[in-house]
Amino acid sequence: MFHNDMKKVLLVISNSRWHEKRPWLTSPHSALILTALLKKDFNFSIIDANGLNLSEVECQLRIQKHNPDVILISALSVEYHKQAHTTLALAKKASPNAITVIGGVYPTVLGEEVLKDTNVDYIFIGHAEERIVNFIQQIDDKGDIYDLPGIGFRTATGATRINPVRSYIGDVKKLVKPDYSLLDLEPYWDWKQHDHQMNSSVRSAQIITTYGCPYNCVFCATRTISGKGVAIRPVEDVLEEIEFLISMYHIKSLSFQDDLFLAKRSRVEEILKAFIDRNYGLTWNSSASSWHLDDELLVLIQKSGCRLLTMSVESGCQRVLKEVIHKPLKLDTIPPIVRKCRELGIDIVANFVIGFPGETWDELRETFRFAEKCNFDLAHFHIATPLPNTDLYSIAKEQNLLPEDFSFLGDKYFGFGGAFITTEEFTPEQLMILRSYEWDRINFSSPQKIEKATKLYHLTLAELKDHRRQTIKKAGIHLATHEE
C-alpha cells in the first residue's frame, strides 16, 4: 500500500530532443487533460522536460525530488519511442519504488513491444477520460486492477497481458475542459516552428475541439487509437478556453488541431460567429475536408479570421481515392474551393500521399499533375508510411512489400519522410527521388510562388533555398542508406 491516502502522481513529459532528434514542440494537450482529471483526487504535478529542455540528468533529479508514488509518461508518437523509454529508465533510477505507467499512441498501437521494457509496470491504452482516476486509485490493489479494461502488464510468470478497451473517446458522455494551471506553455507559444500550420511571426496556440474521425483511410491509425466515433466538446467550453489563451498568453493566432473541425456545420458556424461577435481579433488555421465546404461557409471562415486552410487531398486519381485509400473525396470539388479561397485571400495548402500498394506509376504521376493544375499555395507530397495497426501495414505485410527486417522501432527503416514499400510498379528509391524533385518543381516554379512559400514556411529567401537543397539531398541520403 502507499504511504499516505493522497497518492503523489507525477506526469513526466519527455524531451523530444534527446537522442539527437528534431524538437517536437506541440503543446502537450494530454497534460492539460490529465491535469483536469487528476488534480482533484491526487497530489498531481508535472515535469515538462520538453518545454524546459531538460537534460536526462536534470530530469532524473527532478523526479527524485518529487518522490512520487506513481509516474505517468505520455508517449504520443512511435517516432519518439526512444525518448519514452529513456524517461522510464530515469524514473526507475530516481524513484525505484514508484509504479510507472506509460500511455498515449505508442503503447496503444505497440503494447507488446512497450512491455518488453522492464522499467514499465503498466501500459494504459486509449483515452484517459472516465478511466484514469479509477485506474490510479486501484493501482496498488493487484487483485482488482488486473481486470480493468484498456491496460497491459506483465504477469507473475513474466508473460504479457493486455486487456482490450471497452470504450473509445467517442463514448465519453462529457469531455473535460483542458486545465492549464500546472503547466507553463511559454516555450511552446514562442517556438519558431518551420511549419505551415503555425504562424510563427506571432504568438500562436493550438487547440482541440473534437476527437476522432469516422472515415476509413487506409493509412490512418485513428480508428485504433480513438475508435470510429467522434467526441465533441461543448461550444462554450471551447470559447472559454480561447478567451483564457487570449487573456493569459496574449495569443494572436490559433490552430485547430481537430481531425475534422468542420464536420458539424451548425457548431462550426456558432464558433466562428462568436469570433466575429466577441471581436477576438485572432487569425486562425485548420485542416479542411472539401465535402464540408461551400462558398457560404468559406465567406464566414474568412470573415472570422481564417488565413490558411490545409486540405488532405491525398491522391490526384479518383480510382486511388476510392478503391485504394477509401477516402470520400470527389476531386472535382477541389479546384472551385482553391479559386474561392484565392478570391477571399485565404491561403490554401494541400497534402498528398504517393506509393500505396495497388497504385500504378501512372496514377501517382497523375497526383503531381493534379496538384500542379490546382495551383495550391503549397503542395506537400508524402510517401505512404505503414504505421502500426493500420490497414496499410496489414496489406504491406501480407503481400511481402516491406523489407524482411522492417521494424517500427529500428533506426534503419522506420521514420516519417522515408519510403519502405516496394511493389511491381515502384521502389522506395524511385518514390523518394520523384517526390523530392516534383515537390521542388511544383512549389517553386515562379518568383511569385517562391515569395508565397517564404511566407507560409516563415523562412527568408536564403533559408528557403537551403531547405530546398536539403530536401533534394535527403532523397540521396535515404537512397544510400537503403543501398547499404
WOGIZI-V782850 format. One record per run of one state. SS is the DSSP state (hx for helix, st for strand, lp for the rest). FROM is the first residue (numbers start at 1). LEN is the number of residues. Records with the same first field share a line. If there is no record, write none. Layout:
SS = FROM-LEN  FROM-LEN
This chain:
lp = 1-7  14-4  21-8  39-4  49-7  67-3  75-3  95-4  104-1  110-1  115-7  125-7  138-4  146-5  155-5  163-6  172-14  190-14  208-2  212-10  227-4  233-2  250-3  257-8  278-5  288-2  293-2  304-2  315-3  326-5  345-2  355-6  375-3  384-7  399-29  444-3  458-3  484-1
st = 8-6  43-6  70-5  99-5  122-3  151-4  160-3  204-4  210-2  231-2  253-4  283-5  306-9  347-8  378-6
hx = 18-3  29-10  56-11  78-17  105-5  111-4  132-6  142-4  169-3  186-4  222-5  235-15  265-13  290-3  295-9  318-8  331-14  361-14  391-8  428-16  447-11  461-23
